[in-house]
Amino acid sequence: MLNVLSKNEKEVMLLIIQGYNFNSISEICTIDYKTYNKIKRAIYIKLRINGMNEILGALLNHGVIPEEI
């Protein structure tokens, strides 16, 4: 499941799961708002989810523990 995500997408996804907001993620990943939204949309499409609140559930449904990412 995670093999469909790029390195940047995995990094942003993990930070979101950990509760980081856009400002923190943009500093950690050195990305702007447009790039952040592009990455989020790519995650939605690739994981077939409708929002970031569904990420953790999608991971758990596929047997992925966030610490393993």
Buried (B, 14 or more C-beta within 10 A) or exposed (E): EBEEBEEBBBBBBBBBBEEBEBEEBBEEBEBEEEBBEBBBEBBBEBBEBEEBEBBBEBBEEEEBEEEEE
